[in-house]
Amino acid sequence: AFPGQDRVADTPADTEQRTSHLCAHPPYMSLSRALSLIACCCTSSSSAAWDGVLHTHDESKVEHPATIGNGYVAAVVDSRWDQNAAFLAGVFNGPDAAHQDGPQGPISHRAAVPMPLKYGPKGATAGNTGAWLDLQRAVYHRKTAITTGGDGHAFLTQSLFAHRTRRSLMVMESSASWTSGAESISVVFDRPDAANSSAFADFDFESKEEMVDIGGTPTKLLVWTGHTKVTETGADRVRVALVAYAPSTVVLRRGEKHLMLAAYRSSLDCSDPRGEALRDLSEAMLMARSGRRAALIDEHVAAWAELWRSGVSVEGRLDVEQAVKSSTYYILSSLRQDWPYSLSPGGLASNSYNGHTFWDTETWMYPPLLAWYPDLASSILDYRFRRLPGAHAKALSYPEEFSGLAFPWESAFMGVETCPTWAPFGTSEQHISADISIAARLYFYMTDDTAWLRGTAWPLVKGVADFYVSKATEDVNAPGVFHIDHVIPPDELAENTRDSVYTNYAAREALLFAARAASLVGEPANPEWTRVAEGLVLLYDEATHRHPEYAGYTWGTQIKQADVVLLPYPLGMEMDRRTRIEDLKYYASVTDPGGPAMTWGMHCLGFLQAGLDEEAASNFNRSFANVKQPFLVWTEYPTGGAVNFITGAGGFLQTVIFGYFGVRMDGEALEMRPRLMEGASSAELRGLAYVGRTISARCSRDGCEFSMGKGLPLQVASESVVATLSTAAPVSFPLGAKISIFPPPLSAADFGALTKSFLAVARPASIFE
């Protein structure tokens, strides 16, 4: 069912030869890139030859195992006994911050449920002859050498995935090959104890085996049912059911493939989780028994093939192409459109950061999703829209009883604050509300969906603006000047600050967007929104041509991560080139080198905007240094932290899409300025979603060709050329040219004026058509 299922893992000699080839780098290659390539066990030095598969010779040697998931259920897929868990999106156990049991109490966190399918055969180390993650098909494979009695030997191959379209299902397909004359072999699998009360302490549960009639065949199933113990304020305890066909012993006949299945359901999506899980499992088993096993698998593969219509290819930088695809895979594995429970820094397959949703989602992971998958991006915003009461309650919880919406720093099921009470971030890291409003603005800019803005987004945008008006204080000595006090900026080493330049500018953007949105949806705009926005203090030091991080910041003080350097992107602050460079160089010098990887991606992006390509290249290569071989799993810090840290994955993807392809959305047009990264001979951005169209850009040193995959024509302009982009007519521009793609409608008069203006710098249009 899976191409490459019977692959033989590379030998050490193969890897050595491949690495030696990569080490023969051209003289212009930076040291950081050379080191990243030496560490990269890839299949070829040419990205055109890569089949989307990452592999290892021995699963037991992997320090950072791969994960599988479909946005509803996810799990780590190594066979270690201390990782016997899957997680369901939206299923949490524990109280919110207001009802936490003591300063270190069991705050709301993802509730672990059993994962019975991922274990290997008894008597052998699972994956002892290789394991590989097929990113294209979202399937994890392992191959294990086993003994079959006497002197017999066989190779057992297991293929495991979370079904993309049948969201409740985990699937494992097993097959074996052997050379002896026997027509069948018996394989005994390790099985975790699903009744282990300590492993699944988040639930009051029952675990048992039942004989169930499935299509007339009595079938022994594992049936695990339970409910969470503690809830956030206002929530009901969640009931969860797992029904699995996972026999301990399987007889495999020569050439036969055996399917095991697990179905998960909860009371979040049905009134009878056990019954619905049994129904899902039975339907899949009947498909397999009736000869439609391949169709069951093909559904999953086809769904992922559709997702991969969007992406990036880079000729000459296989390390980049692999990191882009794996980063996208791990984010997509944690999210789905029809189950809007957002994202957490460690992804759905872990309880890292308690599975909570932070600013990480809207600031770091959301923008690349919006660029490629607006339906998935909308589910992230939908998570926030459904939890406005929690944000309103948070605003009222302060002694000042602020107005509007103050979104929690950490959010789980109900949308109330779930940041542990010992951490100051829950009360003070208040830029998150602006971050969410800006995310809504970006969605509107990319979709031009005024009906959505009016019917869905407006209450959020208005509520956030009202919060900042009530939070800001007017200077008694300078009427019209406003301060924001007692906040923690993105640099979390700074506490209780005044006038964080990031926080104030983000609040300004949220306030101004509310005023603009009001005019678009026909609602009255509070004049205080604009007055406060225009009066917020934005610190700037004329002597150094830098932005101090906050009032009273002492030059030379170390910071944790990107903060001031986020002003031009993603916040969109306009500044002169000197200031931009001074901010970048200074804050790079005082940023903790052991901090999160997103910092260096943002420095890369900033240096690209400033035209400093060499500095951009070194920061770019550093931006994905936290990707760990062999399955390109992200860690939060160079030496560890949260795993799999998809916040870093999102930041890296932004560096590629919004950095080297130069994508920007400003409400007037989609802008792009593609450039090639160091070592790349060509690069392609596929499936960029804009106002119902999909746009691709393929660039080489000879220029960039823009094409449209679907949708009505759009008008495209550079400084020298105006053209029409359609599905039948690609348009080409020089590499590095800044182009604008205009949303419809643009009147004939406007188009004529635009043409006349842009063609004032004469260049024959025929060269580019």
N, C-alpha and C positions, 0 to 999 in steps of 0.2 A: 504493500500500500504506500510505502514511503520510498521515493528514490534515495539511494544511498543507505538503505537500512542495513544492507549486508556489507557496508564498507569495512575495510580493514584499517585500523588506526595506523598512522604514520609511525615508522620506526624512529628511534633517536637519530639515526644517520640521516633520514629524510629531513628532520627538523634542523639538524646541523647544517645540511647543505642549503636549505632554504634561508636560514639566518645568515649564512656566509654571503649569499647573494645579496641580501638586504644591506649587509654591512658595506658593500661596494657602492657607497653613496656618492653622488656628485659633490664637487668641492664647495658648492654654495649651501649645502645642507647644514642647518644649525645643529649644534651639539645635542640640544634637547630632542630634536626630531630623530637624530641618529640613535639616541638611547631608547626612545620609544619604539623604534623599529627593531632594535636588537631584542627588546622584550617581547615583541609580537610574534607569536607562533602562528603564522598565517599560511594559507595554502598556496599563495603565489605572490610575487611582487607586483603583478598586474591586477588591478581591480576588475578588469574585464573577465578574468578567469575565475574569480571567486564565486562559489556556489551558495554563499549565505550560511555556511556551516562553520561552527567553532568546535574544536575538539581537544581531547586530552588522551594521553596513553593509559592513565589509571585514575579512575574516579576517586579512589581513596586518598590520593595525593592532593586533591583540589581543596584549597583553603577557603575559597569563596564560591560555593556551589551556585548553579543556575537556578532559576525559578520558572514556574509555569503558572499561567493564570488567564482569566478571561474577563476580569472586571467584576465578576460575581463571587468567584472562589479562586484561591491561589495558594501555592505551597512551594517551599524549597524542595528540590527533587533529589538531593543526595540521599543515601540509604543509612545515614547515621541515626542511631536510636534516640539521640537527644533532640532530633528535629521532627518528632512524630506529630506534626500538626498541619492543619490547613486553616485558612481564615476566610470568613465570609464578609463581604463588604456590608457595613452597616450594623454588624453584630458586635456589641460592646458589653462589657461587664464592669461595674464599678460606679461610684457616685461622681457627680460633677464637683467642681472646686468648692462651691458654696457648702457642700455637705460632705467634704472629705473627712475621713476618719483619722484625724491627727495630721501633723505636718508632713509625714512620709507615708500617708495612708494609701490604700489601693484605689487610686484615681481611675476613672473610666479608661478602659483599654480594650484592644481587640481580644475577643474571646476565642481561645484555641479549640478546635474540634479535630477528631481523628482523621488521618490520611492513610488508609490501609493499602494503597496501591503501589507505593513508591519503593518498596523493599525488594532486595535481590534474593537469590537462592541461598538456602542454608548450606553451610559447609564450604562456601567460597566468598571471597571478597567481591562485592558487586562492582561491576565495571572494571575488573582486573585486566581486561584486554582492550579497554577503550570506552570512552563515552563522548557523545557529541550532541550539540544543540543546533538544530536546524531552525534558524531564525525565519527563513522564508515560509516554512510550514508550521512554525511554532510547535515543534515536537522535540522532545528530549529522548535520546537513545542511549542505551548502554549495552555493552557486550561483555559477557562473563564466561570464562572457561570453567566448566564444571565436570565433576566425575559422575558417571552414570552407573556405577556398580562394577566391581571387579577392576579391570584395567580400562574400562570404557571412558571416553572423553567426549564432550560436546561443547558447542558454543551457544549460549543462550543470549538472544537479543530481546531487549524490552524497549518498547516505544511508548512514551507517556505524554499526555497533553490534556489541557483543560479545553473542552469543546467550545469553540467561539460562538456558534449559533445556538446550541443547546446548553444554555448557560449553567445549568445545575450539574452538568456531567464532568467527571474526570474519567479518562480512558487510558487503559494500558493494554497494548497488544504485545504478545510474546510469541516467539518462534525459536527454533533451534536447528542446528546443523550438526551432523556427526558422520563418521566414516564407517562405523561398525555395521554389521548386517541387520541389526535390530530395526524393526519398522516403527517402534515407538520408544520413548523414554519417559520416565517419571521425574518431575521436578518438584521439590519441596521448597516453598518460599518461607522466608522469615516473615513473621507477622507481629506487629505491635499489639500490645494489650489495650484494646479500646476501652476496657473497664478500669483503666488506671486512674484512680481518683485524684492523684496529685498532678498528673499530666493535664487533666481537663477539669481543674478545680474551679474554673469559671462557671461551671454548670452543676445543677442537680440533674443527674442523668441516669439512664438505664441502658445497658448494652447487652444484647443477646443475639443468638442465632435463631432464625426461623425458617421453616420449610414453607415456601410460597409457590403456588401454581402459576407458572408463566407460560402461557400458550399451550397448556396441557402438559407441561413438564415440571415435575416437582423440583424446586431449586433452593438450595441452602443459601440464605442471605444473612449478612451482618446487618442488624437493625439497631441503630444508636439514636436515642431520643433524649432530649433534655431541655432545660430552660435556664437562662442566665439567673444569677442570684441577686445582683444589685443593679439598680438602674439610675440614670440621671433623673433629675426632678421632672415629673410630668410624663415619664416614659413607662410603658409596660414592659414586663420581663419578656424577653424574646425566646420563643420556642424554636428549636433547631432539630432537624432530623437528617440522619445519614443512613442511606440504604445502599449496601454494597454487595456486589458479587465478586468475591475475592477469595477463592478456595485456597487452602494451604498447600494442597497437592494437585498438580495438573499433569495429565498424561498428554504429551505432545507427539503427534504422529509426523512422520517425515513429510515435509512440505506444508504442514498445517500451521495456521496462525490462530492463537487463542486470545479471546478478548475478555478482559476484566473491566468492571465498571463500578463507579461510585456516584451516587446522586445526592446532592445536598439541597435542602429547602428550609425556609424559615417562615415564621409567622409575619415577617415583614412583607412577604409577597403572597401569602395564601393562608387560609384558615386551618388547613389540615396538612402540616408539613410532612408527616409520615406518609400519608396517602399520596400526596403529590410527588414526593421523592420516589416512592414505589412505582407510580405511574411512569415517571420519566425513565427510570431504570428499565422497567419492563418493555417500554416502547423501543428503547435502544437494543435490548437483548433480542427482541423478536426480529428486528431488522437484521442483526448479525446471524441469527439462526435461519433466516429465510433467504440467505445468500446475498444480503444487501449490506454486508459489513463494509465493503469498499465505499458504498454510497454514504454511510455514516461518517466515515473518515473524510471523504471528499467534500462534504459540506463544510467541515472545519477548514480544510486546506483552501477551499475556494474563498471563504470569508477572509482569510489572511491574505490571499492573493489580491483581493480587492483593496485591502488596506495598503498593501505595498505598491499600489499604483502611484502613491506619493512617496517621495524620498529624495535621496541625494546619491549621486555616483561621482566618484573622483578618480580620474585616471592618473596614476602615478603616486597616489596616496592611499594605499589599501588600508593603512592603519586608521585613516580618517573615515573611509567608507564603512569599515567594520564597526568603529565606535558609533557612527551615526545610526547604523542599522540596529545594533544591540541596544543603544540608548532608547531608540524609538520602540523597540520590542518590549523592553521592560516597563516603559510607561503605558503602552497599549495593553499590556497584560494586566494592568491594575485598574482599568477604566472601561466602561461601556456606556452607550447612550441611554439604554433602557433601564439603567440602575444607577440613578444619580447620587452616589455617595462619595464623590470627589476622590482626591488623592492624598496620600500621606508621604512624608519624606522617605520612608523605607519601603514604599510600595505595599501592595496588598498581601504579599507573601510573608510579611513579617509583622511583629508587634513593635518594631522600632518606633521611638517617639510615641508609644502607646497607640499607634495607628491614627493619630489625630491629624486634622487638616490645619495647616498654618498658612502664612503668607507665601510659603514656598510654592503652593499650588498656583495662585494667580500670577505671581511674579516670575517664577522660574519654569514651571512645567506647562502652564497654560498657553503662552505665546506660540511655541512650535505646534501645539495641537490646533490652535486657531488657524495657523497658516495652512495646515494640511487637512484637518478633520474638524470643520466647524460644528458638526453635530455633536462630536465628543466634547468640544470646548463648551458648547451650550449646556451640556449636562453638569459641568463644573459650576457654571453660574446658577443653574437650576438648584443645585445643592444649597447655595447661599440664599436664593429667593425663597426657598421653602423654610428657611430658618430666621426670617426677619424678626419674629417675636423674641428670640434669644438675643439678638443684637440690640433690640429696644430695651430689654431687661438689663443688659450689660450697661447701657448708657445711664439708666436710672440707678444703677448700683453704686455709682460714685457718690461721695458726700455732696457734690455740687448738683447731683441729679440732672445730668446733661440731657439735652433733647436729641431726637433722632436715633440713629443707629450706630452703635459702637460694636463692631464685630469682635468676637472673642479671639484672643491670640491662638488658642487651641480649641478646636471644635470637634466633637465626635458625633453622637446621634442626634441630640436635640438642638444643637446650635447654641448652647449655653457655654460659659467658660469652663474648660476642663484643664487649664494649665495648673499644675500642682501649686498649692498655696505657698510652698517654700521658695518658688521662683518669682522674681519681680516682674517678669515679662507679661504676665496675664493682665496686670493693671496698667502697665506703662508703655508697652510697645504698640502705640496707637496709630502707627502709620498703616496698619493692615486694612482699616476701613477705606482709606484712600486707594490702596492697592487694588481692592476689590472693585471700587467704582471705576478706576482706570481700566480694569479688565473688561467691564461692561462697555466702556467707551470704545475699546479696541474691537469688541465684537460688533458693535454698531458700525464702526468705520469699515470693517471688512465685509459686512453683509448688506449694509444700507437698508436695514430692515426697520423702518419706522414703526410698523405695527408692533413689532417685538419691543421696541423702545417704549412705546406708549403703554402696552398692555402688561409687560412683564418687568422691564428694567426700571421704569420711572419711580416706583416706590423706593427702591434701593438707592438710586442716584439722589433722590430728594432727601431721603433719611440720612445719608452720609453727609451731605452738605449741611443739613440742620445740626448734625453733631459737631462739626468743626466750627460753625458759628457760635455754638454755645461753649465749646471748649476754648476757643481763642479769647484772649483778654486784651482789651484796648489799653495802650500805654497812657497813663494819667498825665504824663508830661509831653506827650506827642499825639494829639488826637488824630485818628485815622491810621495809626501804626498798631499792628497787632502781634502778639506773642503767643506761642504755644509752649506751656511749661510742663515739667514733670513727665518727660517722655524718655523712652529708650529708643534710639535710632537703630537701623540695621546693624551697626556696630554695637553688638550687645555687651561689649566691655564698658560702655558708657551708660551710666544710670542717672536718672533724675536730672536730665538735661533741660536746658531752655533753648528754644529756637534751633532744634536740629534742622539743618538745611534740607536734608532729604524729607523729613516729615512735613516741614512747612511747604516745600514746593509740591509734594504729592497732594497735600490738603488743598493748595491753591488750584491745582489741576482738577481735582474733584469738584471744587466749588464752581469753577468756570464751566465745567461740563454740565453741571446741574442747570446753570443759567441757560446754556445753549439748548440742552435737552428740553427745557420748559417751552422754549419757543417752537421747537419741532413738534411737540406733542400737544400744543395748545393749552398748556397749564400756566398759571401765574408764577413768575419767578420772584423769590424773596430778594429784594434789593440788597439785603445784608450779605448774600452769597458773594456778589461782585465786590462790595465794599471791603469785606474781610479778605477776600482773595488778593485784591490789589494792595492791601495794607499789610499783609504778612511779611515779617522780617525775613529777608534772604541774605544771610551773612556773606560778606566778601571782603577780603583783605587787599586793598590797593597796593600795599607795599610788596607783597609776595605774588600778586596776581593769582591767589588761590581762594577757595571757599573753605573757611574753617568748618569743621564738622558740626559744631554747636557753639553756643555762646560760652566763652571762657575756655575753649579748647586750647591746650598748650601744644605748640608745634613740637614735634618729636615724640608725642605720646603714641604708643602702639595701638592699633585698631585690630579688630577681629577679622573683618571681611569687607567686601565692597560696600561702600556707603556713598560718599560724595561722588565717586566716579559713576554712579548710577543716574546722575542728574541729566546728562545729555541723552542717554539711552539707559533704561526705557522711559524715563519721565519726559524727555523731549525738551529740556531747557536749552535755549539758544545761548551760546557763549562764543567769544572770540577764540581763535585757534591757540593763542598763547595761554589763555586761562585753561583751556582744555588740557594742553600738554603739561602745564604746571601742576594741575590737579592730579593727573595720571602719574607723573613721575614722583611727586611727593608722596602720595598715598601708597604707591607701590613700595616705597622705601620704609614705610612704617607699618605695613600690613603683616600680621603674623604669617610666616611662611608655612606654618602647619595648619592654616585655616582651610575653609571649604574651597573646593576647586572653582566654584562659580566666579570668584573674584578675578581669576586670571583671564577667564573668557571675556569678562566685561572690560578688562584692560586692553585685551586684543581688539575688541570692538571700538573702544575709544581711540586707540592708536590708528586704526584703519580710518576712522572719521577724520583724524588729524593729518592723514597722509604719511604716517611713519610706518612703512611696511615692515621694516626689519624688527622694530619693537613689537609690532602686531604679531609677527610670526613666532617670536620667542614666547610670547604670552599665550598664543594659540596652542602651541605644543604642550605648554604647561597646563592648559585648561582641561585636558583629558588624561593627565598623568595619574589620576586616581582610579582609572579603569584597571581592573585586576584580571590577569590571565587565569585560566584559558577562556572563560565564558564572558569576559568583559563586563564583570559585575562592578558596580560603582561602590566605593567607600567614601564616607563623608570627608575624611581627612587623609593625607598621604599615608599615615600610619594606622588608620582604622576608623573608629566611629561607626555611625549607622551603616548597615549593609541591608539591602541594595539601595544606595542613596540616589533615588531617581530625581531628587532636586538637582544634583550635579549633572545628571543626564540632560535635564531640561535646559540648564544653563549652557551646557556645551552645544546643544542643538541650536540655541539662539545665536551662539557665536558663528555657526555655519550659515544659518538662514539669514539672520539680520546683520551679520558681520560681513562675511565674504560674498554673499549674494546681495547685501545692502538693502534688504526689504524694509520698508517703512510704511506706516499708515497714518495719515494726518487728518482724515476726514474730507479732504478735497480730492485726493488721488492716492493710488498705490504707487510708491516710488521704489525703484530698484537701481542698484549700482553694482553689478557683479564684478568681482575680481578673482583672480586665481590665487590660491594659497601657495606657499612655498613648496616646490617640488611637484606641483600638479601641472599636467599638460592640458587637461580639460576637466570640466566639471559640469554636472547637470542637476538642476533643481526641478523636480517633477511634482505636478499636481498641486500647485499653490492655489488655494481657494480664495476667490475674490468676487463678490457680488454675483454669486451663482455661476461663475465661470471657473474653469481650472486652467491655469497658466503654467507653462514650463519654460525654462531657460537653459539652453545648452551653450556653454562658453568654452572657447579656446583662445589662444593668443591671436587668432585671426579675427575674433569678434564673438558676439553673442547672438544666437538666434532664439527669438521668443515665439512660442507656438501656443495655440489654445486647444484644449482637449474637448471642451464642451461649452455651449452657451453662445449667445448672440455676440456680434462684433463689439470691440471696444476701441477707443481711440488712444493712441500711444504717441508720446512726444519726447524728444530729447531737446537739447539746446539748438539742434540744427535740423531736425527732421520731425515731421508729423506724419503718421501713417495710421492705417486701420488694421487691427489685429483680429483675425477670424480663424475659424477652424480650417478654412481652406487656404489661408494666406498668412504664413509666418512672416515675421518682421525681424530684420537684423540691424544691429547697432555695433559700434566699436566697443571692444572690451574696456570697461571702466567708465563708459558713458552713463550719466545719470538720466534715467528715463522715468516718465510719469505715465501711468495708466489710469484713464479717467473713467469713473463710473457713469452709466447712462442716467438721465439723458443729457447730452450736450447739444444745444441748438445749432443749426447750420450757421447762424451769425456768430455764435461763440466759437465754433470750430474754425470758421474763416479767420476770425481775429487771432485765434491761437496760432493758426498756420502762419499768418503774416508775421506775427511776433517772433515765432521760433525760427522762421526762415530768414530773418534779418541777418543771421550769421549764415552766409550762403554755403551750402554744401549740396551737391546733386543728390536728390532723394533716390535716384535709380540705383545708386551703389548699395543701398541698404534694403531695397525691396526684393 
